[in-house]
Protein backbone atom coordinates (compact mmCIF):
# COMPACT_ATOMS: atom_id res chain seq x y z
CA UNK A 1 0.00 0.00 0.00
CA UNK A 2 2.74 2.36 -0.99
CA UNK A 3 0.37 4.35 -3.23
CA UNK A 4 -1.68 7.00 -1.42
CA UNK A 5 -4.98 6.17 -3.16
CA UNK A 6 -4.90 2.49 -2.25
CA UNK A 7 -3.69 3.28 1.27
CA UNK A 8 -6.61 5.66 1.85
CA UNK A 9 -9.13 3.03 0.75
CA UNK A 10 -7.67 0.10 2.67
CA UNK A 11 -6.67 1.96 5.85
CA UNK A 12 -9.97 3.83 5.90
CA UNK A 13 -11.87 0.56 5.54
CA UNK A 14 -9.76 -1.19 8.17
CA UNK A 15 -9.90 1.52 10.80
CA UNK A 16 -13.57 2.29 10.22
CA UNK A 17 -14.60 -1.36 10.49
CA UNK A 18 -12.26 -1.93 13.40
CA UNK A 19 -14.12 0.74 15.33
CA UNK A 20 -17.49 -0.74 14.36
CA UNK A 21 -16.50 -4.31 15.23
CA UNK A 22 -14.94 -3.32 18.53
CA UNK A 23 -17.60 -0.78 19.49
CA UNK A 24 -14.90 1.91 19.67
CA UNK A 25 -15.62 5.11 17.73
CA UNK A 26 -11.93 6.08 17.88
CA UNK A 27 -11.41 3.98 14.73
CA UNK A 28 -13.30 6.62 12.78
CA UNK A 29 -11.09 9.32 14.28
CA UNK A 30 -8.00 7.45 13.12
CA UNK A 31 -9.48 7.19 9.62
CA UNK A 32 -10.39 10.89 9.56
CA UNK A 33 -6.88 11.86 10.68
CA UNK A 34 -5.43 9.78 7.84
CA UNK A 35 -7.66 11.51 5.28
CA UNK A 36 -7.07 14.99 6.69
CA UNK A 37 -3.30 14.51 6.82
CA UNK A 38 -3.17 13.15 3.28
CA UNK A 39 -5.66 15.50 1.60
CA UNK A 40 -6.04 18.53 3.86
CA UNK A 41 -9.22 19.43 5.73
CA UNK A 42 -11.35 20.25 2.67
CA UNK A 43 -10.21 17.41 0.38
CA UNK A 44 -10.12 15.02 3.31
CA UNK A 45 -13.75 15.78 4.18
CA UNK A 46 -14.86 15.22 0.58
CA UNK A 47 -13.22 11.78 0.40
CA UNK A 48 -13.94 10.77 4.00
CA UNK A 49 -17.67 11.38 3.58
CA UNK A 50 -17.58 8.99 0.61
CA UNK A 51 -15.82 6.37 2.74
CA UNK A 52 -18.47 6.70 5.45
CA UNK A 53 -21.27 6.29 2.90
CA UNK A 54 -19.68 3.24 1.35
CA UNK A 55 -19.02 1.53 4.69
CA UNK A 56 -22.60 2.32 5.71
CA UNK A 57 -23.83 0.63 2.52
CA UNK A 58 -21.55 -2.35 3.15
CA UNK A 59 -23.07 -2.68 6.60
CA UNK A 60 -26.53 -3.02 5.04
CA UNK A 61 -25.55 -4.96 1.93
CA UNK A 62 -22.61 -7.21 2.74
CA UNK A 63 -22.50 -10.95 2.65
CA UNK A 64 -21.72 -11.47 6.31
CA UNK A 65 -19.26 -11.34 7.85
CA UNK A 66 -17.03 -8.77 6.22
CA UNK A 67 -13.36 -9.42 6.76
CA UNK A 68 -10.47 -7.05 7.32
CA UNK A 69 -6.93 -7.17 8.59
CA UNK A 70 -5.44 -5.03 11.32
CA UNK A 71 -3.80 -1.82 10.13
CA UNK A 72 -0.29 -3.13 10.63
CA UNK A 73 -0.73 -5.96 8.10
CA UNK A 74 1.09 -5.41 4.81
CA UNK A 75 -1.12 -7.69 2.70
CA UNK A 76 -4.81 -7.76 1.86
CA UNK A 77 -7.57 -10.17 2.74
CA UNK A 78 -10.18 -11.20 0.17
CA UNK A 79 -12.73 -8.50 1.06
CA UNK A 80 -10.10 -5.74 1.02
CA UNK A 81 -8.99 -6.87 -2.43
CA UNK A 82 -12.57 -6.93 -3.66
CA UNK A 83 -13.17 -3.47 -2.22
CA UNK A 84 -10.12 -2.09 -4.04
CA UNK A 85 -11.34 -3.73 -7.25
CA UNK A 86 -14.81 -2.23 -6.80
CA UNK A 87 -13.51 1.31 -6.24
CA UNK A 88 -10.93 1.04 -9.04
CA UNK A 89 -13.57 -0.30 -11.43
CA UNK A 90 -15.80 2.69 -10.72
CA UNK A 91 -12.93 5.09 -11.33
CA UNK A 92 -11.95 3.43 -14.62
CA UNK A 93 -15.44 2.70 -15.99
CA UNK A 94 -14.93 -1.07 -15.81
CA UNK A 95 -18.47 -2.36 -15.35
CA UNK A 96 -17.51 -6.05 -15.56
CA UNK A 97 -14.99 -5.85 -12.72
CA UNK A 98 -17.30 -3.68 -10.66
CA UNK A 99 -20.15 -6.14 -11.05
CA UNK A 100 -17.98 -9.11 -10.05
CA UNK A 101 -16.71 -7.29 -6.95
CA UNK A 102 -20.13 -5.97 -5.92
CA UNK A 103 -21.74 -9.41 -6.28
CA UNK A 104 -18.98 -11.01 -4.20
CA UNK A 105 -19.30 -8.43 -1.42
CA UNK A 106 -23.07 -7.93 -1.40
CA UNK A 107 -26.28 -9.85 -1.28
CA UNK A 108 -27.97 -9.96 -4.72
CA UNK A 109 -30.85 -7.66 -3.80
CA UNK A 110 -28.54 -4.85 -2.65
CA UNK A 111 -25.76 -5.04 -5.24
CA UNK A 112 -26.92 -1.85 -6.91
CA UNK A 113 -26.95 0.05 -3.64
CA UNK A 114 -23.37 -1.00 -2.91
CA UNK A 115 -22.25 -0.15 -6.44
CA UNK A 116 -23.79 3.32 -6.16
CA UNK A 117 -22.10 4.11 -2.85
CA UNK A 118 -18.78 2.75 -4.14
CA UNK A 119 -19.07 4.90 -7.27
CA UNK A 120 -19.74 7.98 -5.15
CA UNK A 121 -16.68 7.23 -3.03
CA UNK A 122 -14.56 6.50 -6.12
CA UNK A 123 -15.51 9.80 -7.75
CA UNK A 124 -14.82 11.71 -4.54
CA UNK A 125 -11.34 10.17 -4.40
CA UNK A 126 -10.76 11.07 -8.03
CA UNK A 127 -11.99 14.61 -7.38
CA UNK A 128 -9.26 15.09 -4.76
CA UNK A 129 -6.60 13.63 -7.04
CA UNK A 130 -6.45 10.02 -5.83
CA UNK A 131 -6.96 7.43 -8.55
CA UNK A 132 -6.45 3.74 -7.90
CA UNK A 133 -4.65 1.43 -10.29
CA UNK A 134 -7.06 -0.71 -12.32
CA UNK A 135 -7.75 -4.27 -11.22
CA UNK A 136 -8.55 -6.85 -13.88
CA UNK A 137 -11.83 -8.72 -14.06
CA UNK A 138 -9.89 -12.00 -14.01
CA UNK A 139 -8.11 -11.10 -10.77
CA UNK A 140 -11.38 -9.94 -9.22
CA UNK A 141 -13.16 -13.15 -10.25
CA UNK A 142 -10.32 -15.17 -8.74
CA UNK A 143 -10.67 -13.28 -5.45
CA UNK A 144 -14.44 -13.68 -5.52
CA UNK A 145 -14.15 -17.46 -5.90
CA UNK A 146 -12.10 -17.82 -2.72
CA UNK A 147 -15.28 -16.95 -0.78
CA UNK A 148 -13.22 -15.71 2.17
CA UNK A 149 -12.39 -19.20 3.35
CA UNK A 150 -8.62 -19.35 3.04
CA UNK A 151 -6.75 -20.31 6.23
CA UNK A 152 -5.10 -16.87 6.24
CA UNK A 153 -8.53 -15.15 6.21
CA UNK A 154 -9.84 -17.35 9.03
CA UNK A 155 -6.76 -16.80 11.15
CA UNK A 156 -6.10 -13.06 10.72
CA UNK A 157 -9.31 -11.29 9.74
CA UNK A 158 -11.93 -9.94 12.08
CA UNK A 159 -15.69 -10.01 11.36
CA UNK A 160 -17.83 -6.92 11.45
CA UNK A 161 -20.93 -6.72 13.60
CA UNK A 162 -24.08 -7.34 11.54
TARA-V273201 format. One record per pair of residues at least 24 apart in sequence whose ideal C-beta (glycine too) atoms are under 10 Angstrom apart, sorted by sequence separation. I is the first residue (numbers start at 0). GAP is how many residues later the second one is. D is the distance in whole Angstrom. If there is no record, write none. Layout:
((I	GAP	D) (I	GAP	D))
//
This chain:
((10	24	9) (27	24	8) (30	24	9) (81	24	10) (97	24	9) (57	25	8) (78	25	8) (89	25	8) (7	26	7) (77	26	8) (78	26	7) (88	26	9) (89	26	10) (6	27	8) (7	27	6) (10	27	10) (27	27	9) (77	27	9) (89	27	10) (90	27	10) (54	28	10) (57	28	10) (85	28	8) (89	28	5) (90	28	9) (53	29	8) (85	29	8) (88	29	8) (89	29	4) (7	30	6) (87	30	10) (88	30	9) (89	30	9) (90	30	10) (91	30	9) (6	31	8) (7	31	8) (85	31	10) (86	31	6) (89	31	8) (90	31	5) (15	32	10) (53	32	9) (85	32	5) (86	32	9) (89	32	4) (90	32	8) (4	33	10) (53	33	8) (84	33	10) (85	33	9) (88	33	8) (89	33	7) (3	34	6) (86	34	6) (87	34	8) (90	34	7) (91	34	10) (100	34	8) (3	35	9) (11	35	8) (15	35	7) (19	35	8) (82	35	8) (85	35	9) (86	35	5) (89	35	9) (90	35	5) (99	35	10) (7	36	9) (11	36	7) (14	36	10) (15	36	7) (18	36	10) (50	36	10) (85	36	8) (86	36	10) (89	36	9) (100	36	9) (103	36	8) (33	37	10) (49	37	9) (87	37	10) (96	37	8) (97	37	10) (99	37	6) (102	37	10) (103	37	9) (8	38	9) (11	38	9) (12	38	8) (15	38	9) (16	38	7) (19	38	10) (82	38	10) (86	38	7) (96	38	6) (98	38	9) (99	38	9) (7	39	7) (11	39	5) (15	39	5) (19	39	7) (65	39	8) (86	39	10) (90	39	9) (91	39	8) (96	39	7) (97	39	9) (99	39	10) (100	39	5) (103	39	7) (104	39	9) (7	40	9) (10	40	10) (11	40	9) (15	40	10) (30	40	10) (62	40	9) (90	40	6) (91	40	8) (93	40	7) (95	40	9) (96	40	4) (99	40	5) (100	40	9) (103	40	4) (12	41	8) (16	41	8) (29	41	8) (60	41	9) (62	41	8) (90	41	6) (91	41	9) (92	41	10) (93	41	8) (95	41	5) (96	41	9) (98	41	9) (99	41	5) (102	41	7) (103	41	8) (4	42	10) (8	42	8) (11	42	9) (12	42	7) (15	42	10) (16	42	9) (62	42	7) (89	42	9) (90	42	10) (91	42	5) (93	42	9) (94	42	10) (95	42	10) (96	42	8) (97	42	9) (99	42	10) (100	42	8) (101	42	10) (103	42	9) (7	43	8) (11	43	8) (15	43	10) (61	43	6) (62	43	7) (63	43	9) (86	43	10) (87	43	8) (88	43	9) (90	43	8) (91	43	9) (93	43	7) (96	43	5) (99	43	9) (100	43	7) (103	43	8) (104	43	10) (20	44	9) (26	44	9) (60	44	7) (61	44	6) (62	44	6) (86	44	10) (87	44	4) (95	44	9) (96	44	9) (99	44	6) (103	44	9) (8	45	9) (12	45	9) (20	45	9) (60	45	4) (61	45	8) (62	45	10) (86	45	6) (87	45	7) (88	45	8) (95	45	9) (99	45	10) (19	46	9) (59	46	9) (60	46	6) (85	46	10) (87	46	5) (88	46	7) (93	46	9) (20	47	8) (57	47	7) (59	47	9) (60	47	10) (62	47	10) (84	47	9) (87	47	5) (88	47	10) (19	48	10) (56	48	10) (57	48	8) (60	48	9) (61	48	9) (83	48	6) (86	48	9) (87	48	10) (88	48	8) (16	49	7) (56	49	8) (60	49	4) (83	49	9) (84	49	9) (85	49	9) (16	50	9) (17	50	7) (59	50	7) (60	50	7) (84	50	4) (16	51	5) (17	51	10) (60	51	9) (83	51	6) (84	51	8) (88	51	8) (15	52	9) (17	52	7) (57	52	10) (60	52	6) (61	52	8) (84	52	9) (87	52	9) (12	53	9) (14	53	9) (17	53	7) (56	53	8) (59	53	7) (60	53	4) (81	53	9) (13	54	5) (59	54	9) (60	54	9) (80	54	8) (84	54	7) (85	54	8) (12	55	6) (13	55	7) (14	55	10) (57	55	10) (84	55	4) (12	56	10) (13	56	7) (14	56	6) (56	56	6) (57	56	7) (60	56	8) (83	56	9) (84	56	10) (13	57	5) (56	57	5) (59	57	9) (9	58	9) (13	58	10) (56	58	9) (80	58	8) (81	58	7) (84	58	7) (9	59	9) (13	59	8) (56	59	8) (57	59	8) (80	59	8) (83	59	10) (84	59	9) (10	60	6) (53	60	8) (56	60	4) (57	60	9) (9	61	9) (55	61	7) (56	61	8) (80	61	9) (81	61	5) (13	62	10) (16	62	9) (53	62	9) (54	62	9) (80	62	5) (81	62	7) (9	63	9) (13	63	10) (16	63	10) (52	63	9) (53	63	5) (56	63	9) (79	63	10) (80	63	9) (52	64	5) (53	64	6) (56	64	9) (78	64	9) (81	64	10) (51	65	10) (52	65	9) (53	65	9) (77	65	6) (80	65	9) (9	66	7) (12	66	8) (13	66	7) (50	66	10) (53	66	7) (54	66	9) (76	66	10) (77	66	8) (81	66	9) (9	67	10) (12	67	6) (49	67	8) (52	67	6) (53	67	4) (75	67	9) (77	67	10) (49	68	9) (52	68	6) (53	68	9) (77	68	5) (49	69	9) (51	69	9) (76	69	10) (77	69	8) (78	69	7) (5	70	9) (9	70	6) (12	70	6) (49	70	5) (50	70	6) (53	70	10) (77	70	5) (8	71	8) (9	71	9) (11	71	10) (12	71	9) (48	71	9) (49	71	4) (52	71	9) (76	71	8) (77	71	9) (0	72	10) (48	72	9) (49	72	8) (77	72	7) (0	73	7) (9	73	8) (47	73	10) (49	73	8) (50	73	8) (76	73	8) (0	74	9) (5	74	10) (8	74	7) (9	74	7) (12	74	10) (46	74	8) (49	74	4) (50	74	9) (77	74	9) (78	74	8) (0	75	8) (8	75	6) (48	75	7) (49	75	7) (76	75	7) (77	75	6) (47	76	9) (76	76	5) (8	77	10) (9	77	10) (45	77	10) (46	77	5) (49	77	9) (74	77	8) (79	77	9) (5	78	6) (8	78	6) (45	78	5) (46	78	5) (49	78	10) (78	78	8) (0	79	10) (4	79	9) (7	79	10) (8	79	9) (44	79	10) (45	79	9) (46	79	9) (76	79	7) (77	79	8) (46	80	8) (47	80	10) (76	80	5) (5	81	9) (42	81	9) (45	81	6) (46	81	5) (66	81	6) (74	81	9) (76	81	10) (78	81	9) (4	82	9) (5	82	9) (42	82	10) (45	82	6) (46	82	10) (65	82	9) (0	83	10) (4	83	9) (44	83	10) (46	83	7) (64	83	8) (68	83	9) (72	83	7) (42	84	8) (43	84	8) (62	84	9) (68	84	9) (72	84	9) (42	85	4) (62	85	8) (4	86	9) (38	86	9) (41	86	9) (42	86	8) (66	86	6) (69	86	8) (42	87	9) (66	87	9) (68	87	6) (69	87	9) (39	88	9) (67	88	10) (68	88	6) (69	88	8) (38	89	5) (66	89	9) (67	89	6) (68	89	8) (37	90	9) (38	90	8) (66	90	4) (67	90	6) (38	91	8) (65	91	9) (66	91	7) (67	91	9) (37	92	8) (64	92	9) (65	92	9) (66	92	7) (67	92	8) (34	93	9) (64	93	9) (65	93	7) (66	93	8) (64	94	3) (65	94	4) (34	95	10) (63	95	7) (64	95	6) (65	95	10) (63	96	8) (64	96	8) (65	96	8) (63	97	10) (64	97	8) (61	98	7) (63	98	6) (61	100	7) (58	101	7) (60	101	10) (57	102	8) (58	102	9) (59	102	8) (58	103	6) (57	104	9) (54	105	9) (11	109	9) (8	112	8) (8	113	9) (11	113	10) (8	116	7) (4	117	10) (7	117	7) (4	120	6) (7	120	9) (3	121	10) (4	121	9) (8	121	9) (7	122	6) (4	123	10) (6	123	9) (8	123	7) (4	124	9) (5	124	9) (7	124	9) (3	125	9) (4	125	4) (3	126	6) (4	126	6) (5	126	6) (2	127	9) (3	127	10) (4	127	5) (5	127	7) (2	128	9) (3	128	10) (4	128	8) (2	129	8) (2	130	7) (21	136	8) (20	137	6) (20	138	7) (22	138	8) (20	139	5) (21	139	9) (17	140	7) (19	140	6) (20	140	6) (16	141	8) (19	141	6) (20	141	10) (16	142	9) (17	142	9) (19	142	9) (16	143	5) (13	144	9) (15	144	10) (16	144	9))
//
